[in-house]
C-alpha cells in the first residue's frame, strides 16, 4: 500500500462529492422537465423557446 498524501485524499473526496452532486442535479432536472412536460397541457411551461 503506497503512501497517499493528504492533498490527494482531499482531492478524491471532493471529486466524489462533485460527482454525487452532479448526478443529483441531473436527476432533479430530469424530474423537473418530466413534470413540466406533463403539465404542458394546463398551460404551465418552462420559459424556453424550443423543445
Biopython code that builds the backbone (N, CA, C, O; Angstrom):
import numpy as np
from Bio.PDB.StructureBuilder import StructureBuilder

atoms = [
    (1, "UNK", "N", (0.848, -1.196, 0.000)),
    (1, "UNK", "CA", (0.000, 0.000, 0.000)),
    (1, "UNK", "C", (0.883, 1.245, 0.000)),
    (1, "UNK", "O", (1.667, 1.469, 0.922)),
    (2, "UNK", "N", (0.741, 2.039, -1.040)),
    (2, "UNK", "CA", (1.597, 3.217, -1.142)),
    (2, "UNK", "C", (1.072, 4.378, -0.297)),
    (2, "UNK", "O", (-0.112, 4.453, 0.032)),
    (3, "UNK", "N", (1.977, 5.259, 0.034)),
    (3, "UNK", "CA", (1.626, 6.418, 0.855)),
    (3, "UNK", "C", (0.767, 7.394, 0.044)),
    (3, "UNK", "O", (1.123, 7.771, -1.072)),
    (4, "UNK", "N", (-0.350, 7.790, 0.616)),
    (4, "UNK", "CA", (-1.246, 8.725, -0.055)),
    (4, "UNK", "C", (-1.193, 10.053, 0.683)),
    (4, "UNK", "O", (-1.383, 10.105, 1.898)),
    (5, "UNK", "N", (-0.936, 11.115, -0.047)),
    (5, "UNK", "CA", (-0.834, 12.429, 0.568)),
    (5, "UNK", "C", (-2.201, 12.950, 0.998)),
    (5, "UNK", "O", (-3.232, 12.549, 0.458)),
    (6, "UNK", "N", (-2.192, 13.847, 1.975)),
    (6, "UNK", "CA", (-3.436, 14.442, 2.474)),
    (6, "UNK", "C", (-4.162, 15.191, 1.355)),
    (6, "UNK", "O", (-5.388, 15.143, 1.255)),
    (7, "UNK", "N", (-3.390, 15.879, 0.521)),
    (7, "UNK", "CA", (-3.968, 16.649, -0.584)),
    (7, "UNK", "C", (-4.687, 15.723, -1.568)),
    (7, "UNK", "O", (-5.751, 16.058, -2.089)),
    (8, "UNK", "N", (-4.087, 14.548, -1.814)),
    (8, "UNK", "CA", (-4.692, 13.588, -2.732)),
    (8, "UNK", "C", (-5.999, 13.042, -2.158)),
    (8, "UNK", "O", (-6.981, 12.865, -2.880)),
    (9, "UNK", "N", (-5.995, 12.775, -0.836)),
    (9, "UNK", "CA", (-7.209, 12.284, -0.182)),
    (9, "UNK", "C", (-8.324, 13.327, -0.247)),
    (9, "UNK", "O", (-9.480, 12.999, -0.512)),
    (10, "UNK", "N", (-7.964, 14.575, -0.006)),
    (10, "UNK", "CA", (-8.936, 15.672, -0.081)),
    (10, "UNK", "C", (-9.474, 15.803, -1.506)),
    (10, "UNK", "O", (-10.673, 15.987, -1.715)),
    (11, "UNK", "N", (-8.577, 15.705, -2.474)),
    (11, "UNK", "CA", (-8.974, 15.803, -3.875)),
    (11, "UNK", "C", (-9.942, 14.712, -4.282)),
    (11, "UNK", "O", (-10.917, 14.968, -4.990)),
    (12, "UNK", "N", (-9.669, 13.474, -3.828)),
    (12, "UNK", "CA", (-10.555, 12.361, -4.146)),
    (12, "UNK", "C", (-11.914, 12.544, -3.487)),
    (12, "UNK", "O", (-12.945, 12.256, -4.094)),
    (13, "UNK", "N", (-11.917, 13.024, -2.238)),
    (13, "UNK", "CA", (-13.178, 13.268, -1.526)),
    (13, "UNK", "C", (-13.996, 14.330, -2.256)),
    (13, "UNK", "O", (-15.202, 14.170, -2.445)),
    (14, "UNK", "N", (-13.344, 15.403, -2.662)),
    (14, "UNK", "CA", (-14.033, 16.468, -3.392)),
    (14, "UNK", "C", (-14.580, 15.962, -4.722)),
    (14, "UNK", "O", (-15.674, 16.345, -5.135)),
    (15, "UNK", "N", (-13.816, 15.102, -5.388)),
    (15, "UNK", "CA", (-14.261, 14.550, -6.668)),
    (15, "UNK", "C", (-15.518, 13.703, -6.480)),
    (15, "UNK", "O", (-16.444, 13.765, -7.290)),
    (16, "UNK", "N", (-15.544, 12.904, -5.397)),
    (16, "UNK", "CA", (-16.719, 12.068, -5.113)),
    (16, "UNK", "C", (-17.931, 12.943, -4.818)),
    (16, "UNK", "O", (-19.029, 12.669, -5.302)),
    (17, "UNK", "N", (-17.734, 13.997, -4.024)),
    (17, "UNK", "CA", (-18.826, 14.914, -3.689)),
    (17, "UNK", "C", (-19.338, 15.614, -4.945)),
    (17, "UNK", "O", (-20.546, 15.743, -5.141)),
    (18, "UNK", "N", (-18.418, 16.062, -5.789)),
    (18, "UNK", "CA", (-18.793, 16.752, -7.023)),
    (18, "UNK", "C", (-19.579, 15.819, -7.949)),
    (18, "UNK", "O", (-20.571, 16.228, -8.552)),
    (19, "UNK", "N", (-19.131, 14.567, -8.057)),
    (19, "UNK", "CA", (-19.813, 13.591, -8.907)),
    (19, "UNK", "C", (-21.216, 13.307, -8.373)),
    (19, "UNK", "O", (-22.181, 13.246, -9.135)),
    (20, "UNK", "N", (-21.318, 13.134, -7.050)),
    (20, "UNK", "CA", (-22.614, 12.874, -6.430)),
    (20, "UNK", "C", (-23.570, 14.040, -6.631)),
    (20, "UNK", "O", (-24.747, 13.843, -6.934)),
    (21, "UNK", "N", (-23.057, 15.261, -6.462)),
    (21, "UNK", "CA", (-23.880, 16.457, -6.636)),
    (21, "UNK", "C", (-24.335, 16.586, -8.092)),
    (21, "UNK", "O", (-25.472, 16.974, -8.363)),
    (22, "UNK", "N", (-23.443, 16.258, -9.021)),
    (22, "UNK", "CA", (-23.782, 16.317, -10.442)),
    (22, "UNK", "C", (-24.888, 15.349, -10.805)),
    (22, "UNK", "O", (-25.813, 15.702, -11.536)),
    (23, "UNK", "N", (-24.796, 14.111, -10.289)),
    (23, "UNK", "CA", (-25.825, 13.102, -10.548)),
    (23, "UNK", "C", (-27.157, 13.534, -9.943)),
    (23, "UNK", "O", (-28.205, 13.403, -10.576)),
    (24, "UNK", "N", (-27.113, 14.052, -8.710)),
    (24, "UNK", "CA", (-28.332, 14.508, -8.035)),
    (24, "UNK", "C", (-28.981, 15.654, -8.815)),
    (24, "UNK", "O", (-30.195, 15.664, -9.015)),
    (25, "UNK", "N", (-28.164, 16.620, -9.255)),
    (25, "UNK", "CA", (-28.673, 17.752, -10.018)),
    (25, "UNK", "C", (-29.309, 17.291, -11.326)),
    (25, "UNK", "O", (-30.352, 17.804, -11.731)),
    (26, "UNK", "N", (-28.680, 16.324, -11.980)),
    (26, "UNK", "CA", (-29.207, 15.793, -13.238)),
    (26, "UNK", "C", (-30.565, 15.124, -13.018)),
    (26, "UNK", "O", (-31.498, 15.332, -13.794)),
    (27, "UNK", "N", (-30.669, 14.318, -11.955)),
    (27, "UNK", "CA", (-31.930, 13.638, -11.644)),
    (27, "UNK", "C", (-33.037, 14.647, -11.333)),
    (27, "UNK", "O", (-34.169, 14.491, -11.789)),
    (28, "UNK", "N", (-32.706, 15.684, -10.555)),
    (28, "UNK", "CA", (-33.682, 16.722, -10.214)),
    (28, "UNK", "C", (-34.136, 17.456, -11.477)),
    (28, "UNK", "O", (-35.324, 17.728, -11.647)),
    (29, "UNK", "N", (-33.180, 17.775, -12.365)),
    (29, "UNK", "CA", (-33.503, 18.480, -13.604)),
    (29, "UNK", "C", (-34.407, 17.636, -14.504)),
    (29, "UNK", "O", (-35.380, 18.139, -15.064)),
    (30, "UNK", "N", (-34.074, 16.337, -14.639)),
    (30, "UNK", "CA", (-34.889, 15.426, -15.455)),
    (30, "UNK", "C", (-36.303, 15.334, -14.884)),
    (30, "UNK", "O", (-37.282, 15.385, -15.629)),
    (31, "UNK", "N", (-36.410, 15.196, -13.546)),
    (31, "UNK", "CA", (-37.722, 15.125, -12.889)),
    (31, "UNK", "C", (-38.520, 16.401, -13.160)),
    (31, "UNK", "O", (-39.712, 16.337, -13.460)),
    (32, "UNK", "N", (-37.858, 17.568, -13.054)),
    (32, "UNK", "CA", (-38.500, 18.862, -13.290)),
    (32, "UNK", "C", (-39.022, 18.966, -14.724)),
    (32, "UNK", "O", (-40.142, 19.418, -14.959)),
    (33, "UNK", "N", (-38.190, 18.541, -15.677)),
    (33, "UNK", "CA", (-38.578, 18.585, -17.085)),
    (33, "UNK", "C", (-39.754, 17.643, -17.342)),
    (33, "UNK", "O", (-40.683, 17.994, -18.070)),
    (34, "UNK", "N", (-39.716, 16.440, -16.742)),
    (34, "UNK", "CA", (-40.801, 15.473, -16.935)),
    (34, "UNK", "C", (-42.111, 15.997, -16.337)),
    (34, "UNK", "O", (-43.174, 15.857, -16.943)),
    (35, "UNK", "N", (-42.029, 16.599, -15.147)),
    (35, "UNK", "CA", (-43.219, 17.174, -14.527)),
    (35, "UNK", "C", (-43.772, 18.303, -15.390)),
    (35, "UNK", "O", (-44.981, 18.400, -15.596)),
    (36, "UNK", "N", (-42.879, 19.154, -15.893)),
    (36, "UNK", "CA", (-43.286, 20.252, -16.761)),
    (36, "UNK", "C", (-43.933, 19.716, -18.033)),
    (36, "UNK", "O", (-44.933, 20.258, -18.502)),
    (37, "UNK", "N", (-43.359, 18.648, -18.590)),
    (37, "UNK", "CA", (-43.890, 18.057, -19.813)),
    (37, "UNK", "C", (-45.304, 17.528, -19.580)),
    (37, "UNK", "O", (-46.160, 17.599, -20.461)),
    (38, "UNK", "N", (-45.533, 16.997, -18.378)),
    (38, "UNK", "CA", (-46.860, 16.500, -18.027)),
    (38, "UNK", "C", (-47.869, 17.604, -17.828)),
    (38, "UNK", "O", (-49.062, 17.398, -18.049)),
    (39, "UNK", "N", (-47.405, 18.796, -17.407)),
    (39, "UNK", "CA", (-48.302, 19.911, -17.133)),
    (39, "UNK", "C", (-48.424, 20.884, -18.313)),
    (39, "UNK", "O", (-49.098, 21.909, -18.209)),
    (40, "UNK", "N", (-47.774, 20.559, -19.426)),
    (40, "UNK", "CA", (-47.786, 21.472, -20.575)),
    (40, "UNK", "C", (-49.204, 21.764, -21.061)),
    (40, "UNK", "O", (-49.485, 22.880, -21.499)),
    (41, "UNK", "N", (-50.104, 20.777, -20.991)),
    (41, "UNK", "CA", (-51.466, 20.951, -21.480)),
    (41, "UNK", "C", (-52.238, 21.972, -20.641)),
    (41, "UNK", "O", (-53.135, 22.646, -21.148)),
    (42, "UNK", "N", (-51.884, 22.084, -19.348)),
    (42, "UNK", "CA", (-52.600, 23.009, -18.466)),
    (42, "UNK", "C", (-52.011, 24.417, -18.512)),
    (42, "UNK", "O", (-52.426, 25.285, -17.745)),
    (43, "UNK", "N", (-51.061, 24.648, -19.394)),
    (43, "UNK", "CA", (-50.511, 25.978, -19.583)),
    (43, "UNK", "C", (-49.289, 26.279, -18.744)),
    (43, "UNK", "O", (-48.756, 27.386, -18.821)),
    (44, "UNK", "N", (-48.823, 25.321, -17.933)),
    (44, "UNK", "CA", (-47.629, 25.532, -17.117)),
    (44, "UNK", "C", (-46.406, 25.048, -17.880)),
    (44, "UNK", "O", (-46.191, 23.843, -18.006)),
    (45, "UNK", "N", (-45.600, 25.976, -18.389)),
    (45, "UNK", "CA", (-44.423, 25.604, -19.183)),
    (45, "UNK", "C", (-43.181, 26.322, -18.700)),
    (45, "UNK", "O", (-43.263, 27.389, -18.091)),
    (46, "UNK", "N", (-42.045, 25.739, -18.970)),
    (46, "UNK", "CA", (-40.775, 26.369, -18.650)),
    (46, "UNK", "C", (-40.522, 27.518, -19.638)),
    (46, "UNK", "O", (-40.969, 27.458, -20.784)),
    (47, "UNK", "N", (-39.816, 28.550, -19.203)),
    (47, "UNK", "CA", (-39.512, 29.663, -20.109)),
    (47, "UNK", "C", (-38.449, 29.318, -21.137)),
    (47, "UNK", "O", (-37.344, 29.861, -21.115)),
    (48, "UNK", "N", (-38.796, 28.408, -22.036)),
    (48, "UNK", "CA", (-37.875, 28.011, -23.098)),
    (48, "UNK", "C", (-38.583, 28.154, -24.448)),
    (48, "UNK", "O", (-39.773, 27.865, -24.567)),
    (49, "UNK", "N", (-37.847, 28.597, -25.447)),
    (49, "UNK", "CA", (-38.445, 28.829, -26.754)),
    (49, "UNK", "C", (-38.534, 27.545, -27.577)),
    (49, "UNK", "O", (-39.421, 27.412, -28.419)),
    (50, "UNK", "N", (-37.609, 26.587, -27.337)),
    (50, "UNK", "CA", (-37.595, 25.363, -28.141)),
    (50, "UNK", "C", (-37.681, 24.130, -27.263)),
    (50, "UNK", "O", (-37.148, 24.100, -26.154)),
    (51, "UNK", "N", (-38.355, 23.121, -27.771)),
    (51, "UNK", "CA", (-38.443, 21.835, -27.065)),
    (51, "UNK", "C", (-37.945, 20.727, -27.970)),
    (51, "UNK", "O", (-37.933, 19.563, -27.572)),
]
sb = StructureBuilder()
sb.init_structure("model")
sb.init_model(0)
sb.init_chain("A")
sb.init_seg("    ")
for serial, (resi, resn, name, xyz) in enumerate(atoms, 1):
    if name == "N":
        sb.init_residue(resn, " ", resi, " ")
    sb.init_atom(name, np.array(xyz, "f"), 0.0, 1.0, " ", f" {name:<3s}", serial, name[0])
structure = sb.get_structure()
